[in-house]
Structures are given as structure tokens and as C-alpha cells.
Amino acid sequence: MSSVARRGERRFALALFLPAFLLLVATTTLPLVYLMWSSTQRIDLSMPWLSGFAGLENYAKLGADGRFWQSLWLTFVYTGTTVVLQVAIGLGLALLVMQVRAGQALLRIGAILPIVLAPVVAGLFWRSLVLAPDFGIMDFFTRALGLGSYNWLGDPQLALVSVIAIHTWQWTPFAFLVLLASLSALPPDLYEAARLDRAGPWQRFWHITLPMIRPAIVIVVILRMVTALSAFAAIFAATGGGPGSATEILNLYAYRLSFTELNIGYGSAVATVLLLITLSVAFLLFALRRAR
């Protein structure tokens, strides 16, 4: 191929790549740069006359902000609990479905349904039909068991458990599908050899299945942890961060600061801290995966 033809192909490839790249920068990089710039400004729309450069003042205020530390703790509890539940339940369901020879395709289609729902729709579905007091599905079961009725989203302790259940219900199918695909790709010869060596079910799981699907588990943990750290829509639709601040994770705290209390500078600082935490967690998990 001549140099003229190669240059023409490079220009054609650049013409295809450049619009998508510029759109990606405009919709991701520029908002992040604006967010970090806003976090160094004193932008309070309730007191606009005080606006100006604040430097690290917004970040310094975080140390004495009890509401920030509570939101940070709730974020870690919410993220850790949902990720562990999704991996554990998804792996258990995948192992169970592997024993079902007929109807696996139907089960996979059914598992996709919660994932395709928008998070805000999932939150409203649980709030209106599952966790509604007196006539919700959960209250129907608790009353049938003689346990009475509960205000699932109005009680501070139950509200946190409820939003964890919502996130787990919606995203466990993702872990299930990924782990089921990994289990389906395992060579059956290893299990046959293990059976000949009189290895029991638990030994086969611990020494064969788990090591071989570990890369898939790590990927699921990374993706689900990053998503859980940035969760917003389902919690906002179900509880709005309440009652009080019982389900106010960092994302919701930043939203309330910026759009309810109109303190955009301080809200941007909280959002920037959440961004740094998310990037740090993702970097650490990828580093551990490479080291492993």
C-alpha cells in the first residue's frame, strides 16, 4: 500500500474518531473539570453577594461536618452490603441454575427484567407496590406470618435496609448472568477427574469452581462497587434520602446541598470527594486484580 493511500486511511479514521471523541470530552471531561472548579468557589445562591474564590475552604469544612461523615459511613455500609449480597446471591443462583438442564434460556430472560428497569422506576415500584404500608406485598407477608405491619420507608432503620434490598434486587441478576456464563465455560473434565479422586461437592467448589471463576467475581465486584458508590435514582425515588438523613448517602447529600440548600460550592466539594473515593476504590481493585 502506498504512503498516499495510508495517509488517506488515517485521515478517514481520524474523521470517524474525532466527532465521537469530542462528544465524549464535552459530556464527561468538561463537566468534571467544572465540578472541580466549582468546589473551589464560594457559590451559595441563597447569599449570592458572598460569592467568590474559596480555595480549599469547602474541603476544610468537611472535617467538622457531622452530616458529611454520617453520609460517608452510610455510603460505605450501603456499598459493601449490596455488593456482598449481589455476589453471594448471584453465585448461589448460578450454581443452582447450572443443575437445571431444561429452561435455562427462560431463566436468563427472566433475570434480565430487573436490570432493564430504570433505577427510578425500580425505586417507585418498590415504594408503591412492595413496601407500601398496609397494602404492600411485604406487609401482606408479614401480616400473614403474624408479624404485623411496618412502615418500611418511614422508619430510619428499616429505610436503610429497604434501599439496600432495592439495589440488591435490581442488580443481583447482573452478577448472576456473569457468573452463570463463567460457570458454563468451565471444562467438565476437571470435575470428572475430581469425582474419580473422591472429592466431595464442597471440595470441588472450593478447589476448582471458585479459583476458576475468581476473575469473573473480581470484575463483578469492581463494576457493582463503582455503581453502588454512585447510586442515586432508586434511593431518591424510594425515600428521597429520608426519613431525615437515614438513607442520605454522599450522592444524595451533594444533591441536597446543591439543589435544595443552594450551596453549590460546598455540594461540589462533597461530589468531588465522592468522585475521588470512587476512582481510588476502582484503582485499588484493579491493582489487586493485576497482582493476583
N, C-alpha and C positions, 0 to 999 in steps of 0.2 A: 504494500500500500504506500502511495506517495505521501510526502510530507504535506502537500496541499490538501489531500483527502483527509489526513489525520487531523489537521488544523480545523477543517470543516466539521468533522465529527465532534471535536472538542467544543467548538462554538455551539453546535446543536445541543450537546449535552448540557452546556452551561445555560443555554436559553431555556431548557426544560427545568433545570435545577434552581435557577435564581429566583423565579417568582415564588416557588414554594418556600425557599429559604427566607426570603424577605417577609413573607406572610408569617412564618414561624417566629421570626425575630419580633415582628410587630405585635404578635398576640401572646408571646411568652416572655421574652427578654426585656422588652421595654416596660411592661407593667411591673416586673420585678425590680428594675432599676428605679422606677418611680416610687415603688413601695419603700425601698431603702432610703431614697431621698426624703420621702415624707416622714420617715421615722426620726430624722434629724431636725425636723421642723416643729415649731410650736403652732399647730393648726387646731384651734378649738373654735368651731363655728358658733358656739354659744357666747364666746368672748372674742370676736374677730379682731378687736383692737390690740390684743396681746400677741398676734401672730408674728413670727419671725424665726430666725435660726436658733435652734436649741442645742445643737451639738449632740452630746451623749446624755443630755438631761433626761430624756424619756426613758432611756435604758437604766439610768441611775434610780429612777422612781420605782422600777420593778422590784428592787430588793426589799423595799418596805411595803409593797402592795400585797396584803394577805389574800386578796381575791385572785391575784395572779398565781400565787403559789398553790391555792386550792384548785384553780383551773388546771395548772400543770400536773398536780397529783391525779386529778380526775382523768386527764388525758392519758397518763401512763396506765392507770387502772383499766380504763376503757380499752386502750390499745392492747395491752398484754392479755387481758381476759378474752377479748374477742378473737385474737389470733390463735391463742392456745385452743379455744373451743372449736374454731373452724378447722384447724389441722387435725385435732383429735377426732371430732365427729366425722369429718370428711374422710379420714383414713379408715375409720371403723366402717362407714357405709361402703367405701370402695372395696374393702376386704369382704364384706357381706355380699355385695353385688357380684363379685368375682365367682362366688359359689353358685350364682344363678345362671344357668346356661341359656334359658329362653327369656326373652323380653328385656334384654339389656339395652337395646336401642330405645325402647319406650321409656325406660327409667332415665336414660340420659336426656331425652327430650323433656321429661318432667322436671329434671334437675335444672334445666336452663331457665325455667319460667321465673323464679325469683330474681335471677340475675338481670333479665331484660327489663324489669321494672325500674323506673327512675327512683332514686332514693327518696325523693319527696313523696312519691306515690306509695312506696313501701311504708313510710312513716305515717301517712294518712290512713292507710289500710289497717295498720295495727292500732292506731288511735281510735278509729271509728268502729271497727268490727271485732278486733281481737281483745283489746284492753279496755274497752268502754265499760264503765261501772254499770252494774245491774243487768245489762243485756249483751255484754261482750262474750266471746267464745270462752275466754279464760274464766270469767265469772260463772258461766254455765257449768264448767267442770268443777270449780271449787265448791259451788253450792251443791252439786250432785254428790260430792265427797263429804259434805257436811262441814266444810271449812269456812263457809260464809262468803261474803262479798268484799272486794278490796278496791281501793282507789289506786290502781296500778300506776298511773301517771301523775297523781296528785300527792302521793306520799314520797318524801325525799329519798328514802332508802329503796323503795320499790321502783321509783322512777329510773334510778341508775341501772338497776337490774333489767328493767324493761327495755331501755335503749340498747343495752348490751345484747339482749335477746333479739331485738330487731335487726341489728347489724349482723349477728351470727346467723340468723335465719336467711338473710338475703345473700350472704357471701360464702356460706359453707358449701353450696353447690359448686362454686368455682374450685375450691380445694378438692372436693370430691371428684370432679371431672379430670383435673390434672393428675391426681394420684391414681385414679382408675386407669387412665391411659398409660401411666408408668407401670402399673401392675400388669396390664395386658401385654406389655412388651417384654416382660421377664421370661427368660428361657425355661421351659418346663423340665429340661434335663437335669437342672440343678436340684429341683425338688424331688425328682425321681431318685437321684443318687442319695439325697438326704434320707428319703424313706427307706432305701435299702440299708443305710447305715443306722437305722432305727432312731432317727431324730424325730422328736415329738413336734406337735404343732407350734408350741411356744418357741422351741429351739429353731425351727425353720423360719419363723417370723423374725426372731432376734438376730440370727446369724446370716440369713440370706435375704429376706424381703427388705428389712429395714436398711441395711447397708446399701442395697442396690437402688432403692428409691430415695435415698438421702438427698441427692441433687434436686429432685423434684420437690421434696419437702422444703429445702432451703429457699428455692425460688418462690414457692407459695408463701412462706413466712415473710420474705422480703416484700413481695407485692402487697400482701394483705396488711403488713405493718405500716407501710407508707400510706396506703389508702385509709387505714383506721386513724392515723395521726391527723389526716386532713379531712376527717368526716365532718359533715355539716348538715346537709339537706334533710336526712332522715330524722336526726335529733331535733332540728329546728321545726320540722313538721309535726313531730310527735309531742314534744314538750316545750319547744322554744327556749331550751336551756334551763327551764324550771323543773319543779317549783322552787322559786328563789333562784339559787345558783347550784342546785343539786346535780344537774346534768350539764353544767356550763364548762365544756372543755375549752381549750385555748382558742380554737377556731371561732366558737360562739362568743367567747369573751372579746376577741378582737372585733367581731361584728357588732356587738352591743356597744363597745366603746366608740366605734367609728360612726355608726349609723343611728344609734339610739341616743347616746350621750353626746354625739357630735364632736368627740375629741379624736380627730382623725390622726393627729401626730402620734399620740400615745397608742392608739389602736394599731397604727402601722408598726410601731416598735414591738408590740406583742405578736403581730403577724410575722415580723421578721425573725423573732426568736423561734417561733414555730417552724419557719422555713429552715433555719439553721439546725434545729433538732432533727427534722425530717431528713435533711441531707446527711447529717452526721450518722444517724441510725442506718441509712441506706449504705453509706460508705463503709461503716463498720461491718455490716452483714456481708457485703460483697468481698471485703478484705478477708473475713473469716472463711468465706466460701472458697476463695482462691488458695488460702493457706491450707485448708483441709484437702 
